[in-house]
């Protein structure tokens, strides 16, 4: 046991050393009234197109109490998502979005096939049985991304350099993500504030499976 722990620590060390060269980018997002905005996907695309390899993380979108949890997921292109159903009823999930079309007929438990998302874009997930079930997947072509919490804050690490910083919310007025050029420096302590204009009604006007 002791030996195994030692080996694990040794293998972890280079990772810790590598991340020391990256710098953290803190972002705060509000709506037009200055209220903190959660569930905003923020991501940075390097201007030179180069990214430092990062382990591809898989994600899970659970079905519970007739809802998708989480409501918003961000993943890098090529990542996989699993869809465990923790309800007693069966779900039939699907996406018509060009970035990923799939159809998982009535299933329960862990039997839904994992899906790989290999194209950047927005995917809206629906359930054929329960119309109110909706979830959003933002597939991005970069390993540098995060999602704001309910306080509107997000942060991620990226090596110093020039980037295009983008921000996307499923209920934003603009069709394209908010976009700005930024320079990430080794020391980047101040959070950057972004403002996103939302459609007036979250309930009536939010994007549905027909919009993407
Ligand atoms: Cu369902």
Boltz pocket constraint, residues with backbone or C-beta under 6 A from the ligand:
constraints:
  - pocket:
      binder: B
      contacts: [[A, 90], [A, 91], [A, 92], [A, 127], [A, 128], [A, 129], [A, 130], [A, 133]]
      max_distance: 6.0
